[in-house]
Amino acid sequence: MADRDGSGSSGKIVGFFLALMAIALMGAAVTFFLRPDLLTLGSVHPVERVSIFPQEAAVAGGQWRLLSQWHGAGDFHAAGNLYRVEFKPIPGWETPPPVVLKKDETGAEVEGVYKPVQYSTQTILTLTGASTLASRLVPELAELYLLNIGANEVRKIPGKSADEMTVEGIFYAAREIRTIEIAGQGTASGFSALKAGASDIAMATHRISAVDAKIFGEGVITAQSEHKLGMDAVTVLVHKDNPVPALTVEQVGGIFSGEISNWEQVGGPAAPIKVFVLQENFATRRFVKDFFLSGKDFVSSARVVDTHDLLPELVSQDPWAVGFGSITMAGQCREMPLKPGADSEAVAPTAASIRTVTYPAVRNMYLYHKATTDNIYARDFVRVALGAVGQDIVKKFGFVKNSEVEGDASVADRDAPLDGPGSSFAQTLGSEPAPVLKAPALTSLPPLVQFDGEAVPENVRREVLQDYLDGVYGAQKLPFVFNFETGNLSLDEQGGRDLARIVAMMKEPKNSGKTIVLVGYSDSVGAYASNLAVSRKRAEAVAEAFRKRGLQDVVVLAAGEEGAIERNDIRAGREKNRRVEIWLK
């Protein structure tokens, strides 16, 4: 009896639990019938997959995001839910429209199709000329300029050669692409393109001559057309392990002309010299030919390289190679210090030696546009390039910016016209003389130390200085100096060799019609007037030596104690100040 009572009690309990489970299942069924989305328990998202087309748009930054609509106060479950897929705007593409999902939709697959924006394209500026500027500096200035006028994005597109570049500025709101075309084809080509109207700005590594400017026509190239961008140096490049400490200007000329063919001849080991040079159309090559070789030809065995960047790369791979290039393009090479003469101190090409013009092979860089240009972008580009940020970019690339040039240091006197083969300038120059130019009037006089206490009247000094400055204004200073002993008017052995080199240089066709200008200087021991007379006699002695060798077009100037390059209170300084400098005009 007791056993039956226990069994009945257990059965009731089991039945009770079964009834509860049945009620729970029925409740769940009703709930899931009313809210089927609860069956997922949150494991299914409103969006299963979003695809972005085309692939280029996805790479360019195409993205999406999921947003829900706003709800007012009330029960969340009663409100339901709507979602919207939005796509991120990216430059150059039309943004796909947003996709609204159905109410309470889950696992949706969405596609966003971007379409390329149609931009109008306009070339606003063309620059042609010096490869030294075209390869790196000017593209960077072009980017700065496009950003300066409101471009949202700038792209640099390399051209067919290493010295060609298209710089694009993309303006999103206006749907415009404004381009600046840059071509490094040599300074002479830049002037030719500017004259022909094929370029808005000429990039130059030397000043345009007055005769060249005249070819453009009256009033086309004026003082307002010329803009000095900064200073550069042409360096002699050797392998980083080359043991030769320095070279004279004359030795460099001998190496590139083939007169010196072994490093042993200049104090190095017995090893043949391998010469690398740039192509004929490069102004840097013509600078080296004029400055170091005095117009002589390069050695016939020299390997000719067609780009600035490749030359230092080749030199850096050969322990006994030599080449040349802008200070900004030395790469892994060593830049050889130079000595103006055998007894001079070697000067390395540094920012300091360039801005003070103590390094011998220094040149200015210029931008030219026509004074009559109606391209507003040309003038505006120059303004930005000469501004503070533009000049910082000039310095970043290894050049010397204008504000760092010490005092009145300038290399304008060395900027002789370099007219390459095939240039329209070379074909039309003829022998017409350049107009006579006057130096700016002196506003102040440099200090003058007189050991005997002589008081030199200011008007006397001003007249001497102004005559001398007028005489050399616009002329090219040559890297030769004739020094004299006290009371001696005879040339030394080095002076005789230099004289022969200059005579040979003046016989070159390109120097036809040019005038030699000789300037005599003295130390400051003795009376000012006496020293002025002595300095003139020294210059006359050199002029007479030229005339005996057939050069009659020689002008003599005297600066006396003015223009001292060393201290006069020490013997070595006085020896250097007793000199005659030579200019070409």
C-alpha positions as CSV (number, residue, x, y, z in Angstrom):
1,M,0.0,0.0,0.0
2,A,2.8,2.3,0.9
3,D,4.6,1.4,-2.3
4,R,1.7,2.4,-4.4
5,D,1.4,5.8,-2.6
6,G,5.1,6.5,-3.4
7,S,4.8,5.6,-7.0
8,G,1.7,7.8,-7.4
9,S,3.5,10.8,-5.8
10,S,6.5,10.5,-8.2
11,G,4.2,10.3,-11.2
12,K,2.4,13.5,-10.2
13,I,5.7,15.3,-10.0
14,V,6.8,14.1,-13.4
15,G,3.5,15.1,-14.9
16,F,3.7,18.5,-13.3
17,F,7.1,19.2,-14.9
18,L,5.9,17.9,-18.3
19,A,3.0,20.3,-18.1
20,L,5.3,23.2,-17.3
21,M,7.5,22.3,-20.3
22,A,4.5,22.1,-22.6
23,I,3.3,25.6,-21.4
24,A,6.9,27.0,-22.0
25,L,7.1,25.5,-25.5
26,M,3.7,26.9,-26.4
27,G,4.8,30.4,-25.1
28,A,8.0,30.2,-27.1
29,A,6.1,29.2,-30.2
30,V,3.8,32.1,-29.9
31,T,6.7,34.5,-29.2
32,F,8.7,33.4,-32.2
33,F,5.6,33.5,-34.3
34,L,5.1,37.2,-33.4
35,R,8.9,38.0,-33.4
36,P,10.6,35.6,-35.9
37,D,13.8,37.8,-35.7
38,L,14.4,36.5,-32.2
39,L,15.1,33.0,-33.6
40,T,18.6,34.4,-34.7
41,L,19.5,35.3,-31.1
42,G,21.5,38.2,-32.7
43,S,23.7,36.0,-34.8
44,V,22.5,37.5,-38.2
45,H,23.4,41.1,-39.1
46,P,21.3,43.4,-41.2
47,V,24.0,43.3,-43.9
48,E,25.8,40.1,-44.8
49,R,28.1,41.5,-47.5
50,V,28.9,44.9,-49.1
51,S,30.8,44.9,-52.5
52,I,32.5,47.9,-54.0
53,F,33.0,48.3,-57.7
54,P,35.2,48.8,-59.6
55,Q,38.3,47.5,-57.9
56,E,40.1,50.8,-58.7
57,A,37.6,52.7,-56.5
58,A,38.1,50.3,-53.6
59,V,41.9,50.7,-53.9
60,A,41.4,54.5,-54.0
61,G,39.7,54.4,-50.6
62,G,36.1,53.4,-51.3
63,Q,34.3,52.4,-48.0
64,W,30.8,52.0,-46.5
65,R,29.1,52.4,-43.2
66,L,25.7,51.2,-41.7
67,L,23.4,53.8,-40.2
68,S,20.0,53.3,-38.4
69,Q,17.1,55.8,-38.6
70,W,16.1,58.0,-35.7
71,H,13.2,57.0,-33.4
72,G,10.9,59.0,-31.2
73,A,9.8,58.1,-27.6
74,G,8.0,54.8,-27.3
75,D,8.4,51.0,-27.4
76,F,11.5,49.9,-29.4
77,H,9.9,46.6,-30.5
78,A,6.8,48.4,-31.7
79,A,8.8,50.8,-33.7
80,G,10.7,48.2,-35.8
81,N,14.0,49.2,-37.4
82,L,15.3,50.6,-40.7
83,Y,19.0,50.6,-41.8
84,R,20.8,52.6,-44.5
85,V,24.2,51.7,-46.1
86,E,26.2,54.9,-47.1
87,F,29.3,55.1,-49.2
88,K,32.4,57.3,-48.6
89,P,33.1,60.0,-51.1
90,I,36.6,59.6,-52.7
91,P,38.4,62.0,-55.0
92,G,37.9,61.4,-58.7
93,W,34.8,59.2,-58.3
94,E,31.0,59.8,-58.1
95,T,29.7,58.4,-54.8
96,P,27.1,55.6,-55.1
97,P,23.6,56.5,-53.7
98,P,22.8,55.1,-50.2
99,V,20.9,51.8,-50.0
100,V,17.9,51.6,-47.6
101,L,17.2,48.1,-46.3
102,K,13.6,46.8,-45.8
103,K,12.2,47.0,-42.3
104,D,13.8,44.4,-40.1
105,E,15.7,42.9,-43.1
106,T,18.7,40.7,-42.3
107,G,21.6,39.2,-44.2
108,A,21.3,41.8,-47.1
109,E,23.9,41.8,-49.8
110,V,24.6,45.4,-51.1
111,E,26.7,46.7,-54.0
112,G,28.2,50.1,-54.3
113,V,29.2,51.1,-57.8
114,Y,31.5,54.1,-58.1
115,K,31.8,56.0,-61.4
116,P,34.8,58.0,-62.4
117,V,34.2,61.8,-62.2
118,Q,34.7,63.5,-65.5
119,Y,37.3,66.3,-64.9
120,S,38.1,69.0,-67.4
121,T,41.9,69.3,-68.0
122,Q,43.9,72.5,-68.6
123,T,47.7,73.0,-69.0
124,I,48.3,76.2,-67.1
125,L,52.1,76.4,-67.4
126,T,55.0,74.9,-69.4
127,L,58.6,75.2,-68.2
128,T,61.5,74.1,-70.4
129,G,65.3,74.4,-70.0
130,A,68.0,73.3,-67.6
131,S,67.9,69.6,-66.6
132,T,69.6,70.6,-63.3
133,L,66.4,72.3,-62.3
134,A,63.9,70.1,-64.2
135,S,64.8,66.8,-62.6
136,R,63.8,67.5,-59.0
137,L,63.6,71.1,-57.8
138,V,61.0,72.5,-60.3
139,P,58.6,69.6,-59.9
140,E,58.6,70.2,-56.2
141,L,58.0,73.9,-56.7
142,A,55.2,73.1,-59.1
143,E,53.5,71.0,-56.4
144,L,53.9,73.8,-54.0
145,Y,52.3,76.2,-56.5
146,L,49.3,74.0,-57.3
147,L,48.6,73.6,-53.6
148,N,49.0,77.3,-53.2
149,I,46.3,78.0,-55.7
150,G,43.9,75.6,-54.1
151,A,44.5,72.1,-55.5
152,N,43.1,69.3,-53.2
153,E,45.5,66.7,-54.5
154,V,48.7,66.8,-56.5
155,R,50.1,64.0,-58.7
156,K,53.5,63.7,-60.4
157,I,53.6,61.8,-63.6
158,P,57.0,60.9,-65.0
159,G,57.5,61.6,-68.7
160,K,59.4,59.8,-71.4
161,S,62.8,60.8,-70.1
162,A,64.2,61.3,-66.6
163,D,64.1,65.0,-67.0
164,E,60.4,65.3,-68.0
165,M,57.5,65.5,-65.6
166,T,53.8,66.4,-65.6
167,V,52.5,67.7,-62.3
168,E,48.7,67.6,-61.9
169,G,46.7,69.6,-59.5
170,I,43.2,68.1,-58.9
171,F,40.4,70.6,-57.8
172,Y,37.5,68.5,-56.5
173,A,34.8,71.2,-56.3
174,A,35.5,72.6,-59.7
175,R,36.1,69.1,-61.2
176,E,39.3,70.4,-62.9
177,I,42.8,69.1,-63.4
178,R,45.3,71.8,-63.9
179,T,48.7,70.6,-65.2
180,I,52.2,72.0,-65.2
181,E,54.5,70.5,-67.9
182,I,58.3,70.4,-67.2
183,A,60.9,69.4,-69.7
184,G,64.7,69.4,-69.0
185,Q,66.2,69.8,-72.5
186,G,69.1,72.2,-71.7
187,T,69.2,75.9,-71.0
188,A,69.6,76.9,-74.7
189,S,66.5,74.8,-75.5
190,G,64.7,76.7,-72.8
191,F,65.5,80.1,-74.3
192,S,64.5,78.8,-77.8
193,A,61.2,77.4,-76.5
194,L,60.4,80.6,-74.7
195,K,61.1,82.6,-77.9
196,A,59.0,80.3,-80.0
197,G,56.1,80.5,-77.6
198,A,56.3,76.8,-76.8
199,S,57.2,77.5,-73.2
200,D,56.0,80.0,-70.6
201,I,59.1,79.9,-68.5
202,A,62.7,79.1,-69.4
203,M,64.8,77.4,-66.7
204,A,68.5,78.5,-67.0
205,T,71.8,77.8,-65.2
206,H,73.3,81.0,-66.7
207,R,72.1,84.5,-67.4
208,I,70.8,85.3,-70.8
209,S,73.1,87.6,-72.7
210,A,72.0,91.0,-73.8
211,V,72.4,89.9,-77.4
212,D,70.3,86.8,-76.9
213,A,67.6,88.9,-75.2
214,K,67.6,91.3,-78.2
215,I,66.7,88.4,-80.5
216,F,63.3,88.1,-78.7
217,G,62.4,91.6,-80.0
218,E,62.1,95.0,-78.4
219,G,60.8,95.0,-74.8
220,V,60.2,91.2,-74.7
221,I,63.0,90.3,-72.3
222,T,63.6,93.0,-69.7
223,A,64.9,93.3,-66.2
224,Q,61.5,92.2,-65.0
225,S,61.8,89.0,-67.0
226,E,64.8,87.7,-65.1
227,H,64.4,86.0,-61.7
228,K,67.4,84.6,-59.8
229,L,66.2,81.3,-58.2
230,G,69.4,80.5,-56.2
231,M,73.0,79.5,-56.5
232,D,74.6,76.2,-57.6
233,A,78.1,74.8,-58.0
234,V,79.5,72.5,-60.7
235,T,81.5,69.8,-58.9
236,V,84.1,67.4,-60.1
237,L,82.9,63.9,-59.1
238,V,85.1,60.9,-58.2
239,H,84.7,57.6,-56.5
240,K,84.4,57.9,-52.7
241,D,87.6,56.0,-52.2
242,N,89.7,58.1,-54.6
243,P,92.8,59.1,-52.6
244,V,93.7,62.3,-54.6
245,P,93.0,65.1,-52.0
246,A,92.4,68.0,-54.4
247,L,92.9,69.2,-58.0
248,T,93.7,72.6,-59.5
249,V,91.4,74.1,-62.1
250,E,94.1,73.5,-64.7
251,Q,94.5,69.8,-63.7
252,V,90.7,69.3,-64.1
253,G,90.9,70.8,-67.6
254,G,93.8,68.5,-68.4
255,I,91.9,65.4,-67.2
256,F,88.7,66.2,-69.2
257,S,90.7,67.1,-72.3
258,G,92.9,64.0,-72.1
259,E,96.2,65.8,-71.5
260,I,96.2,64.0,-68.1
261,S,95.2,60.4,-68.5
262,N,96.5,58.7,-65.3
263,W,95.8,59.4,-61.7
264,E,99.6,59.2,-61.0
265,Q,100.0,62.5,-62.9
266,V,98.0,64.3,-60.2
267,G,99.5,62.6,-57.1
268,G,97.3,59.4,-57.1
269,P,98.1,55.8,-57.8
270,A,99.1,54.5,-61.2
271,A,95.6,53.9,-62.7
272,P,94.1,55.1,-66.0
273,I,91.4,57.8,-65.7
274,K,88.0,57.0,-67.0
275,V,86.1,60.1,-68.0
276,F,82.3,60.5,-68.0
277,V,80.6,63.5,-69.6
278,L,77.1,64.7,-70.3
279,Q,75.6,65.1,-73.7
280,E,76.2,68.2,-75.8
281,N,72.9,69.8,-75.1
282,F,73.5,70.2,-71.4
283,A,74.6,73.6,-70.1
284,T,76.6,71.9,-67.4
285,R,78.8,70.3,-70.0
286,R,79.3,73.6,-71.7
287,F,80.1,75.3,-68.4
288,V,82.8,72.7,-67.7
289,K,84.2,73.1,-71.2
290,D,84.4,76.9,-70.9
291,F,85.5,77.1,-67.3
292,F,87.9,74.2,-67.0
293,L,89.0,73.4,-70.5
294,S,89.1,77.0,-71.8
295,G,87.0,75.9,-74.8
296,K,89.1,72.8,-75.7
297,D,87.3,69.6,-76.6
298,F,86.7,66.7,-74.2
299,V,88.9,63.6,-74.6
300,S,87.5,61.4,-77.4
301,S,87.4,58.3,-75.1
302,A,85.0,60.0,-72.7
303,R,81.8,58.0,-72.2
304,V,78.8,60.2,-73.0
305,V,75.8,60.0,-70.5
306,D,72.3,61.2,-71.4
307,T,71.0,62.1,-67.9
308,H,72.3,64.0,-64.9
309,D,71.2,61.2,-62.5
310,L,73.0,58.4,-64.4
311,L,76.5,60.1,-64.5
312,P,77.2,60.1,-60.7
313,E,75.8,56.5,-60.5
314,L,78.4,55.3,-63.1
315,V,81.2,57.2,-61.5
316,S,80.4,55.8,-58.0
317,Q,80.8,52.3,-59.5
318,D,84.3,52.8,-60.8
319,P,87.3,53.6,-58.5
320,W,89.2,55.5,-61.2
321,A,86.3,57.3,-62.9
322,V,85.7,61.1,-63.0
323,G,82.8,63.1,-64.0
324,F,81.0,66.4,-63.2
325,G,77.6,67.6,-62.2
326,S,75.6,70.0,-60.0
327,I,76.3,69.9,-56.3
328,T,72.8,68.6,-55.8
329,M,73.4,65.5,-57.9
330,A,76.6,64.0,-56.4
331,G,74.9,60.9,-55.2
332,Q,77.4,58.4,-53.7
333,C,80.4,60.2,-55.2
334,R,83.0,62.4,-53.5
335,E,83.1,66.0,-54.6
336,M,86.7,66.9,-55.3
337,P,88.0,70.1,-53.6
338,L,89.4,72.6,-56.2
339,K,92.4,74.9,-56.1
340,P,92.2,78.0,-58.4
341,G,96.0,77.8,-58.8
342,A,98.9,75.6,-57.8
343,D,99.7,77.6,-54.7
344,S,96.1,78.2,-53.7
345,E,94.3,76.5,-50.9
346,A,91.8,73.8,-51.8
347,V,88.2,74.7,-51.5
348,A,85.4,72.1,-51.1
349,P,82.0,72.8,-52.6
350,T,79.8,73.6,-49.6
351,A,76.9,75.9,-49.0
352,A,79.3,78.4,-47.4
353,S,81.9,78.4,-50.2
354,I,79.1,78.7,-52.8
355,R,77.3,81.7,-51.1
356,T,80.6,83.5,-50.6
357,V,81.8,82.6,-54.1
358,T,85.1,81.2,-52.8
359,Y,84.5,77.9,-54.6
360,P,85.7,78.5,-58.1
361,A,83.0,76.8,-60.2
362,V,79.8,78.6,-59.0
363,R,76.8,79.6,-61.1
364,N,73.4,81.3,-60.7
365,M,70.1,79.7,-61.6
366,Y,67.4,81.7,-63.2
367,L,63.7,81.6,-64.3
368,Y,62.8,83.7,-67.3
369,H,59.4,84.7,-68.7
370,K,58.5,87.2,-71.4
371,A,57.8,90.7,-70.1
372,T,54.8,90.7,-72.5
373,T,53.4,87.4,-71.3
374,D,49.6,87.2,-70.8
375,N,49.9,84.0,-68.8
376,I,49.1,85.0,-65.2
377,Y,50.3,81.7,-63.9
378,A,53.8,82.4,-65.1
379,R,54.3,85.5,-63.0
380,D,52.5,83.9,-60.1
381,F,54.7,80.7,-60.2
382,V,57.8,82.9,-60.0
383,R,56.3,84.7,-57.0
384,V,55.8,81.5,-55.1
385,A,59.2,80.1,-56.1
386,L,60.9,83.2,-54.8
387,G,58.8,83.3,-51.6
388,A,59.9,82.0,-48.2
389,V,58.5,78.5,-48.7
390,G,59.7,78.2,-52.2
391,Q,63.2,79.3,-51.2
392,D,63.2,76.7,-48.4
393,I,62.6,74.1,-51.1
394,V,65.5,75.5,-53.1
395,K,67.7,74.9,-50.0
396,K,66.3,71.5,-49.3
397,F,67.6,70.2,-52.6
398,G,71.1,71.4,-51.9
399,F,71.2,74.8,-53.7
400,V,71.9,78.1,-51.9
401,K,68.8,80.2,-51.6
402,N,68.9,83.9,-52.3
403,S,68.7,85.2,-48.7
404,E,71.8,83.2,-47.8
405,V,74.1,84.9,-50.3
406,E,76.5,87.0,-48.3
407,G,76.5,90.7,-48.9
408,D,76.7,91.4,-52.6
409,A,78.3,88.1,-53.5
410,S,77.2,87.2,-57.0
411,V,78.3,85.1,-59.9
412,A,76.5,87.1,-62.5
413,D,79.9,88.0,-63.9
414,R,80.5,84.4,-64.7
415,D,77.2,83.9,-66.5
416,A,78.5,84.0,-70.1
417,P,76.1,82.9,-72.8
418,L,76.5,79.2,-73.5
419,D,75.0,78.6,-76.9
420,G,74.8,74.9,-77.8
421,P,74.8,73.2,-81.2
422,G,71.5,73.5,-83.0
423,S,70.3,76.3,-80.8
424,S,68.5,79.0,-82.6
425,F,70.5,81.5,-80.6
426,A,73.8,80.0,-81.8
427,Q,72.7,80.4,-85.4
428,T,71.6,84.0,-85.1
429,L,73.9,85.7,-82.6
430,G,76.4,87.0,-85.1
431,S,78.9,89.5,-83.7
432,E,76.7,92.3,-82.6
433,P,78.1,93.9,-79.4
434,A,76.0,93.9,-76.2
435,P,74.8,97.3,-75.1
436,V,77.1,99.2,-72.6
437,L,75.8,98.6,-69.0
438,K,76.4,100.8,-66.0
439,A,76.8,99.4,-62.4
440,P,74.3,100.7,-59.8
441,A,75.5,103.9,-58.1
442,L,77.4,103.4,-54.9
443,T,75.4,104.1,-51.8
444,S,78.3,103.4,-49.3
445,L,82.0,102.9,-49.4
446,P,83.7,99.8,-48.1
447,P,86.2,100.2,-45.2
448,L,89.8,101.2,-46.2
449,V,92.8,100.7,-43.8
450,Q,95.7,103.1,-44.3
451,F,98.9,102.3,-42.4
452,D,100.4,105.8,-42.7
453,G,97.2,107.5,-41.5
454,E,96.4,109.0,-44.9
455,A,92.9,110.4,-45.2
456,V,91.6,109.6,-48.7
457,P,88.8,112.0,-49.7
458,E,85.5,110.1,-50.2
459,N,84.8,111.6,-53.6
460,V,88.2,110.3,-54.8
461,R,87.5,106.8,-53.6
462,R,83.9,106.9,-55.0
463,E,85.2,107.9,-58.5
464,V,87.8,105.1,-58.5
465,L,85.3,102.5,-57.4
466,Q,82.5,103.6,-59.7
467,D,84.8,103.5,-62.8
468,Y,86.1,100.0,-61.9
469,L,82.6,98.7,-61.2
470,D,81.2,100.2,-64.4
471,G,84.0,98.5,-66.3
472,V,83.3,95.0,-65.1
473,Y,79.6,95.3,-64.9
474,G,78.0,92.4,-66.8
475,A,81.4,90.9,-67.6
476,Q,82.5,87.3,-67.0
477,K,85.3,86.9,-64.5
478,L,87.9,84.3,-65.6
479,P,89.6,82.0,-63.1
480,F,93.1,83.5,-63.7
481,V,95.0,86.0,-61.5
482,F,98.4,87.5,-62.3
483,N,100.4,88.3,-59.1
484,F,103.4,90.6,-58.8
485,E,106.3,91.1,-56.5
486,T,106.8,94.6,-55.0
487,G,108.2,97.0,-57.7
488,N,108.2,94.2,-60.3
489,L,106.1,94.3,-63.5
490,S,107.2,91.0,-65.0
491,L,104.9,87.9,-65.2
492,D,106.1,84.8,-63.3
493,E,106.1,81.3,-64.9
494,Q,102.5,80.5,-63.9
495,G,101.4,83.9,-65.4
496,G,103.1,83.0,-68.7
497,R,101.2,79.7,-68.8
498,D,97.9,81.4,-68.0
499,L,98.5,84.0,-70.6
500,A,98.9,81.2,-73.3
501,R,95.7,79.5,-72.2
502,I,93.8,82.8,-72.4
503,V,95.1,83.6,-75.9
504,A,94.1,80.1,-77.1
505,M,90.6,80.6,-75.5
506,M,90.1,84.0,-77.2
507,K,90.8,82.4,-80.6
508,E,87.7,80.2,-80.2
509,P,84.8,81.3,-82.5
510,K,82.4,81.8,-79.6
511,N,84.7,84.5,-78.2
512,S,84.8,86.5,-81.4
513,G,84.0,90.2,-80.7
514,K,84.5,89.9,-76.9
515,T,86.8,92.2,-75.0
516,I,89.4,91.4,-72.4
517,V,89.1,93.7,-69.3
518,L,92.1,93.8,-67.0
519,V,91.8,95.2,-63.5
520,G,94.9,96.1,-61.5
521,Y,95.0,96.1,-57.7
522,S,97.7,97.0,-55.1
523,D,98.3,96.6,-51.4
524,S,97.8,99.6,-49.1
525,V,101.4,100.3,-48.2
526,G,102.2,103.8,-49.4
527,A,100.1,106.7,-50.8
528,Y,96.6,105.9,-52.3
529,A,97.4,107.8,-55.5
530,S,100.7,106.1,-56.0
531,N,99.2,102.6,-55.4
532,L,96.5,103.4,-57.9
533,A,99.1,104.3,-60.5
534,V,101.1,101.2,-59.8
535,S,98.0,99.0,-60.1
536,R,97.4,100.5,-63.5
537,K,101.0,99.9,-64.7
538,R,100.6,96.2,-63.7
539,A,97.4,95.9,-65.7
540,E,99.1,97.7,-68.6
541,A,102.0,95.2,-68.5
542,V,99.6,92.3,-68.8
543,A,97.7,94.1,-71.6
544,E,101.0,94.6,-73.5
545,A,101.8,90.9,-73.2
546,F,98.4,90.1,-74.8
547,R,98.9,92.6,-77.6
548,K,102.3,91.1,-78.4
549,R,100.4,87.8,-78.9
550,G,97.9,89.3,-81.3
551,L,95.0,90.3,-78.9
552,Q,94.4,94.0,-79.4
553,D,90.9,94.4,-77.9
554,V,92.0,94.9,-74.3
555,V,90.7,97.4,-71.7
556,V,92.8,98.4,-68.7
557,L,91.2,99.5,-65.4
558,A,92.8,100.3,-62.0
559,A,91.3,99.8,-58.6
560,G,94.5,100.4,-56.5
561,E,93.9,99.6,-52.8
562,E,90.2,99.0,-53.4
563,G,88.9,95.4,-53.6
564,A,91.5,93.9,-51.2
565,I,90.9,90.1,-50.9
566,E,93.3,89.6,-48.0
567,R,94.5,91.6,-45.0
568,N,97.2,94.1,-45.8
569,D,98.8,94.0,-42.3
570,I,100.5,90.7,-43.1
571,R,103.0,89.9,-45.9
572,A,101.0,87.0,-47.4
573,G,98.0,89.1,-47.6
574,R,99.8,92.0,-49.3
575,E,101.2,89.5,-51.9
576,K,97.7,88.3,-52.8
577,N,96.4,91.8,-53.1
578,R,99.1,92.9,-55.6
579,R,97.3,91.3,-58.6
580,V,95.7,91.8,-62.0
581,E,92.3,90.1,-62.6
582,I,90.9,89.3,-66.0
583,W,87.3,89.6,-67.2
584,L,85.6,88.9,-70.5
585,K,83.0,91.3,-71.9
